[in-house]
Amino acid sequence: MYTGRHAHLRPLQPAFIMANSGESVSYAELEARSNRLAHLFRRHGLKRLDHYAIFMENNSRYLEACGAGERSGLYFTCVNSYLTPGELAYILTNSESRILITSVAKLDVAREALKQCPRIELCIVADGPGENDRIVGLQQATAGLPVTPIGDECIGTAMLYSSGTTGRPKGILRPLPKQPPTQQMPLFDFLQKLWQYREGMIYLSPAPLYHSAPQAAVNLTIRMGGTVIVMESFDPERYLELIEKWSVTHSQLVPTMFSRMLKLPETARSRYDLSSLEIAIHAAAPCPAMVKQDMIEWWGPIIHEYYGATEGLGFTACNSQEWLTHRGTVGKVLFGNLHILDEDMQPCAVGTPGTVWFKTASPFEYFNDPNKTRETRSPDGSMSTVGDVGYVDGDGYLYLTDRATFMIISGGVNIYPQECENLLITHPKIADAAVFGVPNTDLGEEVKAVVQPMPGIEPGPDLAEELILFCSQALSRQKVPRSVDFEAELPRLPTGKLYKRLLRDRYWGNKTSRIV
């Protein structure tokens, strides 16, 4: 969120606008705020390569909290704002953060976590008053500090954590070159071209700012001198309304957001003028084919699919026309060399699924976890993986099928549940679905579906039987759920990722699950 030259070229232009409140912060103001906070970091002894953390909902102080680190050579960890005190304390400790920036809305959780975090020297409340010498208000703490840059500006970057959907979150540390913040990192140079960002763009950010894709997208928009519209939370019809209201040109979504917009009444979907939208990237998870097809029919060729592991191992992308030709693909490899390998690290035949490995495009390590880092490396250290499973067709297009950690082994057969999840989500009575393995004395594991019915739909045995029949008409027998359970709402992160581990662990109880 480095304002740089734009603070002088366009000082009064909004750098960002909060969607609900309408609060607008100009480039000049964001520059001043970020500089004051950077001076505060130096005053408290934070030097290049030190760490701090941000634990807030989407609010009007978030971008300066990131921008100050980006111009002072620091690693900043943006923490999932829905974590419990214990989960927050783990990340604060693991990241070796010295300062925590939080909000009034999250202060109770932060205060409780701080009891377990003696390394946190200072807690800054971004939008409210302080309480004592350790918990201080941002306005009071930065009062009187210079609005000009610190004397030793150098580039910093986010050290984000994995979602923890299959295990404990892991910090993803990238090498930080010693260069001025005016010179962005090579990864962002690549993304800027891939996502077709330009001066004068209006970017609509519907997702939590602690997530990697919004972090990159908002950062690049401000570096390009555009304006960001920040949604405090995602609402499908409100999203469409904002495109029309602000003449949005660019956006980035996750497939779950597509699904929720598609299930709006037709009157709501057709009410808004979306003609300003030039490109909509979707990422974070593979998009079910039927959902993607319906979105293309609605929005046309502006939809681009993008795949890049959070760790930045490699990237693929395709536009709508490519997707229509190569149904279900996320495109050709654009950055890094991709390989599909079996369990013996041998190449899989064309069209045969295997683990997706990349010649490391953006070097990284799991922070303070050499064993986990080693697990993601090939024996010769030249390739990395995060456990995605997929295959490449004869034309060189990548098709993602699932994550290795979610694979079900039933009677010796490997089953990837994403195919069944993608099918269930298309059923008109189902709002969301999760499929995973549960214990079976005879088979080891059997396929279980847990679904969230649409509003007004009554769960029960009749609906479960209907869904099993629905799946059996499209899937081979071993992939069909043996049983269906119902939840009022599935545990999805605001980023769109399904927190499947929380569901799966209920069924394994004290048994040791094969999946970790």
Secondary structure, DSSP 8 states (H G I E B T S, - for coil): ---TTHHHHSTTSEEEEETTT--EEEHHHHHHHHHHHHHHHHHTT--TT-EEEEE--S-TTHHHHHHHHHTBT-EEEE--TT--HHHHHHHHHHTT-SEEEE-TTTHHHHHHHHTT-TT--EEEETTS---SSSEEEHHHHHTT--SS--TT-B--EE--B---SSSS--BEE----S--TTS--HHHHHHHHHTT--TT-EEEE-S-TTSHHHHHHHHHHHHTT-EEEE-SS--HHHHHHHHHHHT--EEEE-HHHHHHHHTS-HHHHTSS--TT--EEEE-SS---HHHHHHHHHHHGGGEEEEEE-TT---EEEEEHHHHHHSTT---EEEES-EEEE-TTS-B--TT--EEEEEE-SS--EETT-HHHHHHTB-TTSSEE--SEEEEE-TTS-EEEEEEGGG-EEETTEEE-THHHHHHHTTSTTEEEEEEEEEEETTTEEEEEEEEEE-TT---SHHHHHHHHHHHHTTS-GGGS-SEEEE-SS--B-TTS-B-HHHHHHHHHTTS--S--
